[in-house]
Amino acid sequence: MNKRFSIFSFPYQRYTMKDKLFFQDKVVIITGASSGIGRAAALIFSQFNAKVVLASRNEEKLKSLKEEIYSKGGQALVIKTDTSLLHDTQRMATETISKWGKIDVLIANAGKYVTDVSHDIDIQSFKESMEINFFGTLNVIKSVLPEMKRQKNGHIVIVNSLDAKKGIIGDAPYVAAKSALDGFGEILRQELKEEGINITSVYPARVDTPMIEHLKVPWISPKISCDKVVKAMINGIKRNKAIVVIPSVYFLLGPLNNTFPRLTDWFYRKLKIEGVKINEKR
């Protein structure tokens, strides 16, 4: 690895049998499981002998993933789900309980990278982003909460974005939705504490997923692997962390931006953090 990337590498211990036993027979719902972080999460949790529920709109990809999990000795349930529809997410929860009798962990991961480079506040882009990235997540959480409250335990992982701590130009619709999710997660964590339900909000930087495969990013903000995000997420669940930032070097970005916003503006602008669309490079 190039030395200039070294500050972004962060070690993870190898998983022990104790780690794997932590998730054994736990029922884990993963939205957005057909690709990216969700797919990686499904594969890793299934290796820990968790019973994974694969939720996404792409049923074909989910079935292929299920076969891969089964071939490695894991257990998986495919539920085609559109998280923007409350009745769909409620059906997802009902089918999960019918199959496995409980819901231990929710990985609220489904989302879409919605941008607006018009500089004219494209209202439709903002509505689309809020519908998928904010209300879609609320639908999923609302659907699993009755069962978790009945059980008096559960863990909800909200997959957010570092963009919620410091936005990137052109990403306003996406940032607006993720920022709303940031605030919602803060309140939810406090409200559910006495119910025995834990909340972990995960803030990855640029992740190497199909969502941003069209972007060439600067060296200071390299794309990180989905596996690294999932490993950090697992560590967050086990330690019941309220916030997980990946890479951890960015943990101070939010406080820094709150204290010196124009400095971070300059930093982002100077280093062209927004990146370049691959088809625009020439």
N, C-alpha and C positions, 0 to 999 in steps of 0.2 A: 504493500500500500504506500502511496506517496506520502512523505512525511508531513506535508502541509495539511493532510487530512487527519493526522493523528489525534488532534484534540477532539475529534468527533467519535473516536472509537472508545467504547466503554465495555469493560469485561463482564461476562456473565459466567457464573459458575456452572459446571456441568450439573444436570439434574440428578438428584439422588433418588433412591427408592422412597425415602421419606417424602420428597417433593411429589412423586407420582402418587403416593398413597393419599395425599391431601385432596386430590381431585377424583379419586376412584369412586365410580358409581354416582358421581354428581351429575345432575342434568343441566346442561349448558346450552342455552339458546343463543345462536349467533345470527344476527341479521347482516345482510350484505355478504353472505357466505360464498357466493359464486365466484368471487375473485378477490385479489388483493389481500388486505389485512384479514378479512373475514375467512377467506379460504385457508390462509396460513394458520389462523386460530383454530379452525376446525380440525386440521391435520394434527396440530400439536396437542390440543386437548384430548383428542381421541387416542393419542399415544399414551396419555396419562390415564387411560381407562375411564374417561368421562363419557357419558352418553350425550352426544351432540345433536342438537336440532339445527338443521340447515335451512335457513330462511332467506329467500330472495325471490325476485320476479322471474329469474332465468331457471326454470325447472330442469331444462336439459343439462345445464352445467352442474346443478345440484345433484342430479342423478349420477353423473360421471364422478363427482367428488365422493358421493356415498359409496360407489363401487370401489374407489381407491381406498377409502377408510376400511371397508369390509375386508379387502384383500390383505390389510395389515392387522386384522384381528380386532378392529374397533367396532363401535356401534353408532349408527346414525339414523336420523329420521328426517326425511325431506318434506318440507311444507312450503309450497309455493305461496309467497306473501308479498303483497304490495304495502309497504309500511306507511304510505300516504293515506291508506284507507283503514279507519279504526276497526270496522267489522272484520277486515282481513287479519289484523294483528290480534284481535280477540279470538278469532278462530284458531290462529297459531297457538295461542296460550292454551285454549281448550283441548286441542289435539295433543299437545305436549303432555298435559296432565292425564288425559285419557290413556296415553301410551305408557308413560313412566311414573305417573302419580305425584309428581312434584316439579318445582322449578327452583334450582339452586343458584344458578348464575345466568345473568343476561349480559351479553356483549352487544350493546346498541351501536352498531357499526355502519349500518346502511347510510349512504350519502352520495351526493353528486357535486362535482366541482363546477359551479356555475359562475361565470365571469361577466363583466360588463366593461368593455373597453370603449364604449361610445362616448364617455365623458358627458353623457346627457341624462343620467339616471334612468335607465331602462326599467320601468316599473315591473314589467312582466318577468324580467330576470330575477328581480328581488322576490316576487311572489313565488316563482318556481323554487328558488333556493330555500325560502322559508318553509314551503310545503314539504319538501323532501328532507332537508337537513335539520330543521327545527321541529315542525309539527309531526313529521314521520317518527322522530325519536320519542316525542311525547306519546304518540299512539302506542308504541311498543312498550314503553315503561308503564303507562296506564293499564295496559292489558295484563301485565305480569304481576302488578302490585297486589291485587286481591289474594292471589295464591301465596305470595311471599308474606303478606300480613297474616294470613291464616296460619302459616307455618311458624311465624315469628322469627324468621331468618331468611337470608338471601343476600346476594351481592350483585349490584348493578354497575356495569362498566360503561361509561359514556365515552365513546371515541370521538374526541373533539379534534382540534388542530391548533398548532402554535400560532396560526393566523388570528385566533381569538385573543391572543396576547399582544400581537403587533401585526396589523394588517399590511398586505402587499398591494400596491397600486394595480388596478384592473380587476381585483378580486372582491370588490365591494359586496356583491350579493352573497357570495360564499362567506365572507368575513362577518357580515351582518347576522346571518343565521347561526354561525358558530359562536359569535359573541353572545347572542341570546341564549344559546345552549349553555354557555359558560355560567351565566347568571343563574339560570334554572338549576344547574347542577349544584351550585353553591347553596341554594335554598333547600333543595331536595335532600342533600346530605344532612342538613340540620333537622329538617322535619321528620326524617325517618329514623333518626338515631335511636329513639326510644322504642321503635318498632322491631329492633333487631336486624334492620336492613342496612347494609353498608353501600356507600357510593364511592366509586373511584373514577375520577375524570382523567382521561389520557390525552396528552397534547403532543402528538408527534410533529416533527418538522416535515420537510418534503419526504414523501415515502415513494418508493419505486413500485408504483401500481399503474394499471391501465389508465387511471384517472388523469395522470399527468405525463403519460408516455410521450406526448407531443412537445414537452418542454425540455429545453437544454438549460440546466441551471448552473450558476456560478460555483466555483470551487469552494467558496466559503459556506455554501448551503447545499452540500451533496445529498443526493437521494439515498435514504437509508432503506434497508431491506425490511420486508414485512415480518420476517422471522424475529428481527431485533425488537420490533414494536410489540409483538406477541410475548416475547420473553420478558420484556419490561412490564407488560400488562399482568402477566402471571405473578411476577414478583410483587406487583402492587396489590393483587388480590390476596396473596398469602400474608402480606404484612399489613393489610387493610390500610393502604395509603390513600389519602384523600386526593392527592394530585400526583400524576406521573408525567414528567416532561422527558421527551426523547429527541435528540441526545440530551443528557442531563446538563451539559454545559450551557444549555439555553434556559436553565431554570430562572436565572436572574433577568431574562429579557423583559418580562412583564414589569417588574419593579423599576428597571432601568428606563423603560419607555414612559412609565408614569412620572418619573423624576426628571428625565431629560428627553422629552418627546422630540424636540427639534434635532437633537444629536442623533437619535436613532433614525429619524427621517433621513438625515444626511447620509448616515451609514448605509441604509438600505438603497438610497438613490445612487451613491457612489459605487457600490458594488453590484448594482443592477440585480438585486435579489429576485425581482420578478421573473428573471430568466428570459429566454427567447424561444418563440415557437420554432420548431425544427424546420417547418416549411417556409419560414421567413428569414432564415439565416443568410441566404444568398442575396 
